[in-house]
Structures are given as C-alpha cells and as structure tokens.
Amino acid sequence: MQTHVLAAGYGTAGWVAGFTIGGVIVVVVVALVVPILLLARSIGNEAPKIDNALAEAVRNTAPLGALRTTIEHATIIIAGLQRGRARLGG
C-alpha cells in the first residue's frame, strides 16, 4: 500500500511539473507573438498612407510615359535643323 501512496505522490509532482513547464512555454510563446502582432498592426495602420503615396507617385510620373514621343519629335527636329544648316553651308 505504501507503494501506491509513493507512486501517487510522484504522479502529482509530475503533473505539477508538467503544468509548470507548459505554463512557462505558453508565457514564452505569448511574449514572442505579442510584439509580432503589434508590429503587424503598426504596418496595417501605415498601409493606407503608403498606398496613397504610391498613387500620388503614379499620378506625378504619368507624364513621363510621353517622354519617348517627345524625344522622337526632338530627334526629327534636330535632324531637320542639321539638314538646313548643311544646305546653308554651316
């Protein structure tokens, strides 16, 4: 009968140790996850500002799409000026 009492005593100590270790693990996981969640929330709050800035950048740089056409026209004009200068002997 004493063996059962000792076994029960060790079993209880094992449960206590298991719950303690489990509790420590849960606390460590929470301590690691909470900063990640806070950072994700901060990024989420900044996302609309970033999106608005990118939309403004697209709007501001849209005219650069016509730059190739401007360069082509300028090249044609320069070629014409060079031909005119050559005809005038310059």
Secondary structure, DSSP 8 states (H G I E B T S, - for coil): -HHHHHHHHHHHHHHHHHHHHHHHHHHHHHHHHHHHHHHHHHHHHHHHHHHHHHHHHHHHHGGGGGHHHHHHHHHHHHHHHHHHHHHTT-
